[in-house]
Amino acid sequence: MAIEPKVVDVPARRVVGVVVISPMEPNLCPTAWQAFDPRIREVAIAGDCLGVVRWDYPGLPPGQFAYMACFESSMAPPDGMEAWELPAATYAEVRISGLNAIRPAIGEFQSWLPSSGWQSGSAPYLELYPESFPASPELSLFFAIQPKRGS
């Protein structure tokens, strides 16, 4: 699979959902969705369904990341959920088909980046799940990027 990232500007957004702290292996992101799914009706949905990864989460142990299964929402988070403010940022968008394509797409993005004229940005990584998911397995991954220094 050769990825063809599309450079897009994503506006700031606020999300509400369930957070898990995960090492890279085993990846615990599915547990966030398992905890969030029965509670989705508690969230006043105002936009997209997202998976969000942060490496700057307060108190995060080395080698781990925070993953939120969430929806855009302006509400105060219910007990056991959190709200995150996501900054506006430039992203490389990669469209994939199915959850099993996430890891290969991340690897291909990492191979594409050095010769792209871009470098990694500091905004969170995003997975955008359209309303048609999972009946239609298409989803988009968003990798934060910024112009490469000296470019």
Buried (B, 14 or more C-beta within 10 A) or exposed (E): EEBEBEEEEBEEBBBBBBBBBBEEEEBBBBBBBEBBEEBBEBBEBBEBBBBBBBEEBEEEEEEBBBBBBBBBBEBEBEEEBBBBEBEEBBBBBBBBEEBEBBEEBBEBBEEBBEEBEBBBBEBBBBBBBEEEBEEEEBBBBBBBBBEBEEE
